[in-house]
Amino acid sequence: MKTSYWLVDKNVDTKHSYPQIQQAADLLKKNEVIAFPTETVYGLGGNAKDDDAIKKIFAAKGRPSDNPLIIHIAKQEQLAEIVEEIPEVAQKLMASFWPGALTIIFRAKKGTLSQYATAGLQTVAVRMPDHPVALKLLEEVDLPIAAPSANRSGKPSPTTALHVKEDLDQIIAGIVDGGPTGVGVESTVIDCTDLLPVILRPGGITKEQIEELVGEVGLDPALINKESKPKAPGMKYSHYAPNAPMFLVNGTKERIQCLVDEERNKGKKVGLLTTEENKSYYDADYIFACGKRAELHSVAASLYEGLRSFNHQDVEIIFCEMFPLEGVGQAIMNRLMKAASHQVMD
């Protein structure tokens, strides 16, 4: 399949960008799948009402069929046709965080969405992205669009169109290049179908921000204990992993450097994921400084770029520093734990 490529202005300059967005929207209306930027990561979009379009998403990603997709909308009025009800807590969250990096789980209205998009569940995850290109595209299509991250399943999510091209060129119908994303990690997913809202996936909107608005929220136990069964089906799968085995190190810089030296003495090429503050301390075959430890949002923004970069360096083992679990650090550690298959060295 030939993959069309559209370079559009992030601020959606109408004169130059609209014709290209219209072309991308036309493909979505024809039930093809295309990649487009959001403020979190690039999404792989398809008509959420059409079985064939959703099957194309799963096929392109190699995604397990029991892993439901997040539905993207351009305006809140579209919710009424796909959800049974909008709880009061969800209304408060939407008022403060939509458009934005927050996905809310509702009870799905029967017969409106493809059963493949919801993986046969009675619930549906919905968000409104905070990205001018995504919103313009969604407005032009005027359909609910299912859009997981635009990468092969299990690999680091894409934060640039080039990342998408590396994974899906000649596999999907098109790529809308709106430049690098901002947040860098996926949206927070919160289940609002019970009395106590529960965070199923930490992301761009923090637990602290949510609780400041609506009071106490729960955390899926599987986020803390890997032996617990996750409430969200997709959370049981490995994600974000570079090609080489990766280990998180809960220790000092000296301990990390010692581990690097041990592996290099065995003749291995060693990669290291650290931060700007610590980069100059280490000696390894390849070092990626993933933002500043004092500014965890910068770490989140470049996390997937860092994980992908190791694949281009042919490293044989990767060590990674750990981060605090406060704020967006919870989302960072969630991704790193999955990338490392929960392998932590003390």
N, C-alpha and C positions, 0 to 999 in steps of 0.2 A: 504494500500500500504506500502511495506517495503521501508524505506528510506535508501539508501546507504550513507556511510560517508567516506570521504577521507581527511586525514590529510596531507597537503603538506607544504613544506618549502616555506616561503614567497618569498625567492629569487629564487625559482624554480630550486633547485638542480636537474639537469636533470636525474641523475641515480636513485634517489629515488622518485621524483615527477612526472616525465613524464608518467609512466604507469598509475598513478591515474588520471592525467589530461586527458589522452587518454580515459580512461573509462568514465569520465564525458562527454567528447566531443562526444563519441559514443551515449550516451543517448540523447544529444541535437540533433544529426543527426537523431535520431529515433523519434524526435518530442516530447520527454519527457521534463519536466521542472526541473531544478536544481538551487540551490543557490550557489553563488560564491562571493568572496570578491572583492571589488573595494577600491579605496583610500578614498571614501566618506562613503558609507554604503554597506552592503551586498545586492546584487541584485538577483532577481528571474528570471532566464533566460529561454527563449524559442525561437525557430526558428521564426523569424519575418516574414517569407514568408508563414508560414503554419497556416491556420485557427484553426486547432485542438490544436496546441501547444499554441497559444495565448489564446484560450478559457480555457485551463488548468491553465494558469497564473491567469486569472480573477477569476476562480472558487476557486483556492487555497487561494487567497488573500481575496475573497469576495469583489472585487473591482467593482465599478460602470462601466458599459460598455461604458459610454461616456467620460471616462477618458483615453486619449491616453497614449501610452507607449513610453519610450525613447529607441531608437535603439543604440546598442553598436557595434562598429567596431574596428578592430585591426590595420587597415592601411587606409590612406586617399584615396587610390585608390578605395576602396569599395564604396565611396560616389557616384561615377559616375553612378552606377547602381540603386541607390535608390532616387536621387534628380534630379530635372530638371536643376538647375544651382547653381553655387557657387558664390554669390555676392562678390565683392571686400572686403567689410568689414568683411565678414565671413572668407575670405582667410587670412586676417591679424590676426583675432582672433585665427584661427587654428594654424597659424605659431607660435604664442606666447604661447597659452594655451593648445594645444593638444600635447601629451596626458595630460589630466588634468580634473579638476572639472568644466568644462564648457560644457553645452549642447546648441547646436545651432539649431534653427528652420529654415528649408528650405522648398521650395515648393517640394512636393513629386512627383516622377515620377510615372505615372499611371501604374497599373498592375504589380508592382514588390513586394509590401509588402501586407501582410494580411490587409484587410480593418478593422479588429478588432484591429490591432496594432495601427492604426492611428485614430481609433474611427470614421472612415468615413470622416475625414477632408482632405483637399487638401494640408496639410502641414505635415512635419515629423520632429521630434526632434531627433538629433543624437549627440552622444559623443564618444570619445575615452578615456577609463579609464587609469589612471596612476597607474597601479598596475601590478607587474610582473605576478602574477597568472592569473588575468583577461585577460591580453594581450596574454599570452601563450595559455589559453583556447580558446580565440576567434580566434587565429591563427590556432589552431588545427581544430576547427569546420569549419572555412572558410565560415561562413554564417553571415549575420546581425542578431544579437541577441537582442530581446526585453527584457528589464530587469528593471522593477520597483523595489522598495525596497522589500526585502524578509521577509515581516511581514504581519500579518492580517491587512486589510485595516482599517485605523483610529488609529492604535496603534503606539507606538514609533518605529521608524525604527531600524533595527538591526545593531550593530557595531561589533558583535562577532558571531561566528558560534553557540554558545550556545543560543543566542537570537533567531536565526533562528529556532533552534531545539524546543525551547519553543512554537513557534507559528505554525510551519509547519511540525513537525515530523509526519511520517505516512501519510502525505498528498501529499508530493512531492517526486520525484524519487531519489533525491540525494542532499547532501550538501558538498561543497568543503570548508574545513576549512583551511584558509590561515592566521589565526591569527587575532588580532584586526585591524580594519581599522584606518586610520590616521586622515583625515579631520573631520569626525564625523557627518557632515551635508551633505545633498544631494548637487548635482551640481547646479550651477547657470544656469538658463534657459534664453536665450536671443533670441528674434525673429529678424531675419535678412531678413525678406521678404518684409519690407517696407524701405523707404529712411532713416528713423530714427530708428536705432535699439532700441528695447524696452526690458527691463528686466522683465520677467514674474514671476520669482522666484529667490530671492537672495540665494546665496549659498557660496561654497568654494572659488570662484573667486569674488572679490568685485567690486562694481560699480566704485570705485576709480581706481582700476587696469585697468579696461576696458577703462575708459575715458582717462586715460593716454596714451593709445595706439591708440584709434580710435576717440577721441573727444566725444562730447555730446552723451549720450544715455538717453532714456526715462525710466520711471518706470510705470508699470501697475498701474493705479489709485487705483485698488482694494487692492494693497499692503499697501496703506495708509488709504483708506476709505472702511470700511467693507460693506458699502451700495452699492458700485460700483460693477458692474458685472465683474468678472475677465475674461481676454482675454483667459487665459489657462483654459480649462474646469475643470481640476482636482483641481484647486486652490479654487473652491467653496466648497469643502468638508472639513469636520473636520479631522484633522490629529494629530498624535503624543500624544494623550491623555492617561494619566494614568487612572486607574479605578476610583479613588476618584476625586471629583470635585476640580478644581484647580483655584486659583486666583492670578493674578499678583498684586503686591502692589507698587504703585508709591509714596513712602514715605521713611521716615528715618528708621533706624534699630529699634529705640524706638517704632515707630508706628507699625512696623511688629511684634515685640515682644508682644505688647499690643493685637494685633489681635490673636496671638497664645494663649495668656493667656485667652482671652475671650472664645475661643472655648474649651480649656482644662477645664475651669471652668464649661462648659456645659457637661463635661464627654466625650468629643470627643478625639480621638487619632489624633494628628496633625503632619503633615509632613512639612518640610521646605527645599526649594532649595535655596542655597546661594553660596558663594565663599570661598576660603581658607582664604582670608583676614578677613572675617566677621564671620566665623564659631564659633569661641570661644565666641562671644558675646551672641549668642542665647541659649535659653533653650526650646526644643521641644521634642516630643516623638521620632521623627526620623529626622535627619538632613543629607542632602547630600551636600557636598562641590563640586561644579561643576567647577573645575579649578580655575584660578586666574583672578580676575577682571582686573588686570593690563596686562593680556595676554589673550585676548578674544579668540584666537585660541585654548587655552587649555579648555576654557568653551565649545566651539563648539565640541571639541573632546570627551568630556564626557557627553554632554547634554542628549543624549538618554539613556545612562547607568543610569543617574540620574532619568529620568522619569520612566524608567522600574523598578528601585529599589523600588519605593513607593508601587508597586503592591505586593512585597514580605514582606512588613511591615504592611500590612492591615490598613493603615492610612485611616481616614474618611474624611479628608479635607487637602488640600495642599496650602501653601502660597509660593510665589516665588518673589525674587527680580527682578528688571528690569535692563536693560542694555542699554548703548548708541547705537544709530543707525548708528554710523560710522563704516566703514570697515565690518568685518565679524559679528559685532554686529547686523547689519540689518538682516542677516540670522538667528541669534540666536533669536531675538525678533519675527521674522516671525513665527518660530516654536513654541515659547512659547505662542504667542497670539492664535495660533490655538489649542495648547494643553489645554489652558484655556478657549476656546470658546469665546475669546475676553472679558473675565470678568476681569476688572481692577478696583482696589480699590484705591482711592486717600487718 
